[in-house]
Amino acid sequence: MTLINGVALRSCKSGQRIKLLLIAILGVAPAVFAQRAVAQTPPSTDGSAKAAAESKAKTKAPAGAKSIVPENSPAVTSDAYRIGLADQLMISVWKEPELSMTVVVRPDGVITLPLINDLHVVGLRPVELQQILVEKLKPFLTEPQVTVIVQGIRSRKVFLVGNVSKQGSYPLDGGETVLQLLAASGGMGLYAKPDSIYILRTENNKQVRIPFQYKKALKGRVKEDILLQPGDVIVVP
């Protein structure tokens, strides 16, 4: 009897131990699974998205911002160009290949075209020449459409003479000044007189002499740095 009771007591104690072990396992497992779930959850992107948005807002230009352009930069537009001697022009008449051709302005300022013959074009803007050609072709064509394309500008030149490193003619693209021309020529000679530089310019069929204040222009006084025009002759004594 005592042996049976001992066995029963041992079985009871073993059962209690198993129950306690199961309770411990069941209590620890949810916590472990919860930690794994937290570890596997991707971090929130709200913070990084917000930082990216703020960075983009900082780098984006304000709505009222304007590009910075030097105040003294000369503005060159298509209207500023006028046809000159030796310029090459492409005259295109729509649906009229016989009337479309490339011409070069002669030394007398004239071009020659079929049906129109000689036409003086020096001093005209391309759009003005286009309108003149349309009017002159109306007696021959119904609603003529003409396009004038400048293929080569050879007339826009200035000339540098005197005590400089390199005399000669220089192309004028637009916006060049006397200082820039002197720099492009390699500078003045050893015995040059910078205070006596002047520009010869033709205005109203008369040649005028324009003095150039070299030292003032060199100090950054923009008004003293004269803007060149086609045909100018810069003389450096």
Secondary structure, DSSP 8 states (H G I E B T S, - for coil): -HHHHHHHHHHHHHHHHHHHHHHHHHHHHHHHHHHHHHHHS---SHHHHHHHHHHHHHHS--TT------TT-----GGG----TT-EEEEEETT-TTT-EEEE--TTSEEEETTTEEEE-TT--HHHHHHHHHHHHTTTSSS--EEEEEEE--S-EEEEEESBSS-EEEE--SS-BHHHHHHHTT-B-TT--GGG-EEEEEETTEEEEEE--HHHHHTT-GGGS-B--TT-EEEE-
